[in-house]
Amino acid sequence: MSRSFLRHTAYLSSLPFPIRFISFTAMPKARQNHVMQNPGSEVVGIVPKKRVRKRRVEIIAKEVKTESPDEKFLRHPDIEDFANKSDNIYSRSIQRPANWERVIEGIRRMRSSEHAPVDSIDPDEGMTSLQPKERRFAELVGSLLSSQTKGHEATQRLLENSLLSAGAMDKADEDTIKSLIYPVGFYTRKAKHLKQVAKICISKYDGDIPSSVDELLLLPGVGPKIAHLVMIMAWNKVEGICVDTHVHRVSNRLGWVSRPGTKQGTRSPEETRVSLQQWLPKEEWVSINLLLVGFGQTICTPLRPRCAKCTVSELCPSAFKEISSPKKKL
């Protein structure tokens, strides 16, 4: 079959296969021969290679944009997911860890038999005499400074100097605040944050504090841990688990948390919070913080955890794996 014969338009309509468009211009000879030798297949036109590549890129881009919910679950969450608190990136049907109730009960027994630094802190000390607005502001200040011993003592010094109200804090000199909260970590930065928070509380909340996690997160120095702690302590509302470094570490060692779509542990307290909340019963959300913080301070310590003393070590996938390095010979 010759090229001139194919171009004869009168003959095209009588062919037993449809031909919509055939162009031999700028077509390599090998490709021309392929078309000539396969007349039994439908020919819809020959697209130049560059256009083919471009179309493939457009198709791939379209597939990425139209990501299915299942595909979104399998990918690692972006930081924007956490900023928008899109907790649904984690599967709601996550299976609860095996023996988790036995582990919690065992930790409770260990906690009751050994005093932890966190147990010596009375969060209500001196707060009962304050008015509701002042008490809530004091809870926010205490959470910003730290829930540890130094932060609690600094909060008491601010209370003794009548600075635990938004109005008094706003009027106070920043150097005075720094001297009162020292030696809390990052005390210079925190003094600045306290002044900024006081001003915002006065201008936007009439001297009170925000009543939602979203609004609390807009305040300087407030992250998810502080926001959820303040919601519990100041507003008596449980909207999430308060996860600090101890809860984060212990939860990962116990194998209670993982990144979505993987068996790998979480990489931040916020990831741990979201993962824990998928399976831990809500009635445990408040108590789990104090439980694991004290356990992390006494038994499941950051360095050289005391696995030999832990009564739930047989249920812990990380038990005896963090062995201290041998001492160097002198």
FIDRENNU-943249 format. One line per field, with one value per residue (C-alpha): residue in three letters; residue number from 1; x, y, z. Coordinates in steps of 0.2 Angstrom, whole numbers, plus 2048, in hexadecimal, padded with zeros to 3 digits. Example, Ala and Ser with C-alpha at 12.3 -4.5 7.8 and 13.67 -1.06 7.14 Angstrom:
BEGIN
resn	(ALA; SER)
resi	(1; 2)
u	(83E; 844)
v	(7EA; 7FB)
w	(827; 824)
This chain:
BEGIN
resn	(MET; SER; ARG; SER; PHE; LEU; ARG; HIS; THR; ALA; TYR; LEU; SER; SER; LEU; PRO; PHE; PRO; ILE; ARG; PHE; ILE; SER; PHE; THR; ALA; MET; PRO; LYS; ALA; ARG; GLN; ASN; HIS; VAL; MET; GLN; ASN; PRO; GLY; SER; GLU; VAL; VAL; GLY; ILE; VAL; PRO; LYS; LYS; ARG; VAL; ARG; LYS; ARG; ARG; VAL; GLU; ILE; ILE; ALA; LYS; GLU; VAL; LYS; THR; GLU; SER; PRO; ASP; GLU; LYS; PHE; LEU; ARG; HIS; PRO; ASP; ILE; GLU; ASP; PHE; ALA; ASN; LYS; SER; ASP; ASN; ILE; TYR; SER; ARG; SER; ILE; GLN; ARG; PRO; ALA; ASN; TRP; GLU; ARG; VAL; ILE; GLU; GLY; ILE; ARG; ARG; MET; ARG; SER; SER; GLU; HIS; ALA; PRO; VAL; ASP; SER; ILE; ASP; PRO; ASP; GLU; GLY; MET; THR; SER; LEU; GLN; PRO; LYS; GLU; ARG; ARG; PHE; ALA; GLU; LEU; VAL; GLY; SER; LEU; LEU; SER; SER; GLN; THR; LYS; GLY; HIS; GLU; ALA; THR; GLN; ARG; LEU; LEU; GLU; ASN; SER; LEU; LEU; SER; ALA; GLY; ALA; MET; ASP; LYS; ALA; ASP; GLU; ASP; THR; ILE; LYS; SER; LEU; ILE; TYR; PRO; VAL; GLY; PHE; TYR; THR; ARG; LYS; ALA; LYS; HIS; LEU; LYS; GLN; VAL; ALA; LYS; ILE; CYS; ILE; SER; LYS; TYR; ASP; GLY; ASP; ILE; PRO; SER; SER; VAL; ASP; GLU; LEU; LEU; LEU; LEU; PRO; GLY; VAL; GLY; PRO; LYS; ILE; ALA; HIS; LEU; VAL; MET; ILE; MET; ALA; TRP; ASN; LYS; VAL; GLU; GLY; ILE; CYS; VAL; ASP; THR; HIS; VAL; HIS; ARG; VAL; SER; ASN; ARG; LEU; GLY; TRP; VAL; SER; ARG; PRO; GLY; THR; LYS; GLN; GLY; THR; ARG; SER; PRO; GLU; GLU; THR; ARG; VAL; SER; LEU; GLN; GLN; TRP; LEU; PRO; LYS; GLU; GLU; TRP; VAL; SER; ILE; ASN; LEU; LEU; LEU; VAL; GLY; PHE; GLY; GLN; THR; ILE; CYS; THR; PRO; LEU; ARG; PRO; ARG; CYS; ALA; LYS; CYS; THR; VAL; SER; GLU; LEU; CYS; PRO; SER; ALA; PHE; LYS; GLU; ILE; SER; SER; PRO; LYS; LYS; LYS; LEU)
resi	(1; 2; 3; 4; 5; 6; 7; 8; 9; 10; 11; 12; 13; 14; 15; 16; 17; 18; 19; 20; 21; 22; 23; 24; 25; 26; 27; 28; 29; 30; 31; 32; 33; 34; 35; 36; 37; 38; 39; 40; 41; 42; 43; 44; 45; 46; 47; 48; 49; 50; 51; 52; 53; 54; 55; 56; 57; 58; 59; 60; 61; 62; 63; 64; 65; 66; 67; 68; 69; 70; 71; 72; 73; 74; 75; 76; 77; 78; 79; 80; 81; 82; 83; 84; 85; 86; 87; 88; 89; 90; 91; 92; 93; 94; 95; 96; 97; 98; 99; 100; 101; 102; 103; 104; 105; 106; 107; 108; 109; 110; 111; 112; 113; 114; 115; 116; 117; 118; 119; 120; 121; 122; 123; 124; 125; 126; 127; 128; 129; 130; 131; 132; 133; 134; 135; 136; 137; 138; 139; 140; 141; 142; 143; 144; 145; 146; 147; 148; 149; 150; 151; 152; 153; 154; 155; 156; 157; 158; 159; 160; 161; 162; 163; 164; 165; 166; 167; 168; 169; 170; 171; 172; 173; 174; 175; 176; 177; 178; 179; 180; 181; 182; 183; 184; 185; 186; 187; 188; 189; 190; 191; 192; 193; 194; 195; 196; 197; 198; 199; 200; 201; 202; 203; 204; 205; 206; 207; 208; 209; 210; 211; 212; 213; 214; 215; 216; 217; 218; 219; 220; 221; 222; 223; 224; 225; 226; 227; 228; 229; 230; 231; 232; 233; 234; 235; 236; 237; 238; 239; 240; 241; 242; 243; 244; 245; 246; 247; 248; 249; 250; 251; 252; 253; 254; 255; 256; 257; 258; 259; 260; 261; 262; 263; 264; 265; 266; 267; 268; 269; 270; 271; 272; 273; 274; 275; 276; 277; 278; 279; 280; 281; 282; 283; 284; 285; 286; 287; 288; 289; 290; 291; 292; 293; 294; 295; 296; 297; 298; 299; 300; 301; 302; 303; 304; 305; 306; 307; 308; 309; 310; 311; 312; 313; 314; 315; 316; 317; 318; 319; 320; 321; 322; 323; 324; 325; 326; 327; 328; 329; 330)
u	(800; 808; 807; 7FF; 7F1; 7EE; 7EC; 7DE; 7CF; 7C2; 7C9; 7CA; 7B7; 7B8; 7C6; 7C1; 7C9; 7C6; 7D4; 7D2; 7E2; 7F3; 802; 812; 81B; 82A; 827; 836; 836; 835; 825; 81E; 822; 819; 809; 80A; 80C; 7FE; 7EE; 7E2; 7E3; 7DA; 7E5; 7E1; 7EF; 802; 806; 818; 823; 824; 811; 810; 81C; 813; 802; 809; 810; 7FE; 7F6; 802; 7FF; 7EC; 7EE; 7F8; 7EC; 7DD; 7E5; 7D9; 7D6; 7DF; 7EE; 7EE; 7ED; 7FD; 807; 811; 807; 80D; 810; 800; 7F6; 7FB; 7F9; 7E7; 7E5; 7E0; 7E0; 7D6; 7E6; 7E8; 7DD; 7CE; 7CF; 7E0; 7E1; 7E5; 7F6; 7F6; 7F5; 7F4; 7E9; 7F5; 803; 7F9; 7F4; 806; 80D; 800; 806; 818; 813; 80A; 819; 826; 826; 829; 82E; 81E; 814; 81B; 812; 801; 7FA; 7EC; 7F8; 7F3; 7E7; 7D7; 7D7; 7D8; 7C9; 7C3; 7CC; 7DC; 7DC; 7DB; 7E8; 7F3; 7F1; 7F6; 806; 80A; 809; 813; 821; 822; 818; 828; 82E; 838; 829; 81D; 828; 82A; 817; 816; 822; 817; 808; 811; 814; 802; 807; 7FB; 7EE; 7EF; 7EE; 7FC; 807; 804; 809; 818; 82A; 831; 841; 837; 82E; 83F; 846; 837; 836; 849; 850; 842; 849; 849; 843; 847; 83C; 82E; 82E; 82B; 81E; 815; 814; 80D; 800; 7FA; 7F8; 7EE; 7E3; 7DE; 7DB; 7D2; 7CB; 7C7; 7D5; 7D0; 7D9; 7D3; 7C7; 7CB; 7DB; 7DB; 7DB; 7E8; 7F4; 7F4; 7FC; 80F; 818; 809; 80A; 7FE; 804; 801; 7F1; 7E9; 7F0; 7E8; 7D8; 7D8; 7DE; 7D6; 7C6; 7C3; 7C1; 7CA; 7CD; 7DE; 7EC; 7FA; 809; 81B; 82C; 828; 818; 81F; 82E; 825; 817; 824; 82D; 81D; 819; 809; 80B; 810; 810; 802; 803; 813; 81A; 826; 825; 81F; 82C; 824; 819; 80B; 80C; 80B; 7FC; 7F2; 7F7; 7F3; 7E2; 7DD; 7DC; 7DE; 7CC; 7C8; 7C6; 7D9; 7DE; 7E1; 7E9; 7F5; 7FF; 803; 805; 812; 81B; 81E; 823; 82F; 837; 83A; 83A; 83A; 847; 84E; 85F; 862; 850; 84E; 847; 84C; 841; 832; 824; 81D; 82E; 827; 81A; 825; 82D; 83B; 840; 853; 857; 85E; 86E; 87B; 88B; 89A; 8A6; 8B6; 8C5; 8D1)
v	(800; 810; 821; 82A; 81C; 820; 832; 82F; 835; 82C; 81C; 81F; 81D; 80B; 805; 7F7; 801; 813; 820; 831; 839; 833; 83F; 83A; 84B; 84B; 838; 82D; 81F; 811; 818; 81A; 808; 803; 80B; 804; 7F3; 7F3; 7F8; 7ED; 7F8; 809; 818; 827; 832; 832; 83E; 845; 83F; 850; 851; 83F; 844; 854; 84B; 83D; 84B; 853; 842; 83E; 850; 84D; 83D; 845; 853; 847; 83D; 830; 82F; 81F; 826; 835; 828; 820; 82F; 838; 847; 858; 865; 86E; 85F; 862; 875; 872; 864; 857; 849; 83E; 83B; 82D; 81E; 81E; 80B; 809; 7FA; 7FC; 7F6; 7E5; 7E4; 7F7; 7F6; 7EB; 7F7; 806; 7FC; 7F7; 809; 80F; 802; 808; 81A; 817; 810; 81D; 82F; 83A; 84C; 850; 84A; 858; 865; 86C; 875; 87D; 884; 896; 896; 894; 8A6; 8AD; 8B3; 8A7; 8B2; 8B4; 8A1; 89D; 8A9; 8A2; 890; 897; 89F; 890; 885; 891; 891; 87E; 871; 86B; 871; 881; 887; 884; 88D; 89C; 89D; 89E; 8AC; 8B5; 8B2; 8B9; 8C9; 8CA; 8C8; 8B9; 8C4; 8CA; 8DC; 8DB; 8D1; 8DE; 8EC; 8E3; 8E7; 8D9; 8D8; 8D6; 8C7; 8C0; 8C1; 8B9; 8AA; 8A6; 899; 892; 88C; 899; 8A6; 8B5; 8AF; 8AA; 8BB; 8C3; 8B6; 8B9; 8CC; 8C8; 8BC; 8C8; 8D6; 8CA; 8C4; 8D6; 8DC; 8CC; 8C3; 8D1; 8CA; 8B8; 8AB; 8A2; 894; 889; 87F; 889; 89A; 894; 88E; 8A0; 8A7; 8A9; 89A; 88F; 87E; 86F; 868; 879; 87C; 86B; 86D; 87E; 878; 86A; 875; 886; 881; 86F; 869; 85A; 85C; 853; 84A; 855; 84D; 852; 84B; 83D; 837; 838; 82D; 820; 81E; 81A; 80E; 805; 804; 80D; 81A; 81A; 825; 823; 814; 80E; 805; 812; 81C; 82E; 83C; 84A; 84C; 853; 843; 839; 842; 83F; 82D; 82A; 832; 825; 817; 81C; 81E; 830; 82D; 829; 83A; 844; 837; 830; 840; 83F; 82C; 82C; 83C; 834; 824; 82C; 836; 826; 816; 819; 827; 82F; 827; 816; 811; 806; 7F7; 7EB; 7F4; 7F6; 7E9; 7EB; 7E8; 7D7; 7E1; 7EE; 7EC; 7F8; 7EF; 7ED; 7F4; 804; 7FE; 80B; 80B; 803; 80F; 813; 80B; 818)
w	(800; 7FB; 803; 7F4; 7F5; 807; 804; 7F7; 801; 7F6; 7FB; 80E; 811; 80A; 815; 822; 830; 835; 832; 83A; 837; 830; 82F; 828; 829; 835; 838; 839; 82C; 838; 83F; 82E; 82A; 83A; 835; 823; 82A; 836; 82C; 837; 846; 849; 845; 84F; 84A; 84E; 85C; 85C; 86A; 873; 874; 87B; 889; 88D; 88E; 899; 8A5; 8A5; 8A9; 8B8; 8BF; 8BE; 8C7; 8D5; 8D7; 8D8; 8E6; 8ED; 900; 901; 8F9; 905; 913; 90D; 90B; 919; 920; 91A; 927; 920; 926; 938; 936; 931; 93E; 930; 93C; 92F; 926; 932; 930; 93C; 93D; 944; 94F; 961; 967; 96E; 981; 983; 992; 99B; 997; 99E; 9AD; 9B0; 9AE; 9BA; 9C7; 9C4; 9C6; 9D6; 9DE; 9D8; 9DA; 9CA; 9C9; 9C0; 9D0; 9DA; 9D0; 9D6; 9C7; 9D2; 9DF; 9E2; 9D4; 9DE; 9E4; 9D2; 9C8; 9B9; 9AC; 9B6; 9BA; 9A8; 9A3; 9B1; 9AA; 999; 9A0; 9AA; 99A; 990; 99D; 99F; 9A9; 9B1; 9C2; 9BD; 9B3; 9C2; 9CE; 9C1; 9C0; 9D3; 9D3; 9C6; 9D1; 9E0; 9D7; 9D0; 9BE; 9BA; 9B1; 99F; 9A5; 9B1; 9A5; 997; 9A3; 9AA; 9A4; 99A; 9A4; 9B4; 9AC; 9A7; 9B8; 9C0; 9B4; 9B4; 9B3; 9A8; 997; 989; 997; 98C; 97D; 989; 992; 981; 97C; 98D; 989; 978; 97E; 98B; 97E; 973; 981; 986; 974; 96E; 97D; 98A; 995; 993; 989; 979; 97B; 96D; 967; 956; 95F; 96C; 95E; 957; 967; 968; 96F; 96F; 967; 967; 977; 980; 977; 97D; 98E; 990; 98A; 997; 9A6; 9A2; 999; 99F; 98D; 986; 973; 972; 97B; 982; 97B; 981; 97F; 98C; 984; 973; 978; 982; 975; 968; 973; 977; 964; 967; 959; 947; 938; 92C; 920; 928; 937; 93B; 94B; 94C; 94A; 954; 963; 958; 94D; 95D; 963; 953; 952; 965; 963; 955; 961; 973; 97C; 97F; 992; 992; 989; 999; 9A5; 997; 998; 9AB; 9AA; 99C; 9A2; 9B3; 9AB; 99F; 9AE; 9B9; 9AF; 99C; 99C; 98D; 98F; 996; 99A; 9A9; 9A0; 9AD; 9BA; 9AE; 9B1; 9A0; 996; 990; 987; 980; 96F; 973; 984; 987; 975; 97B; 983; 989; 980; 989; 993; 98B; 993; 99B)
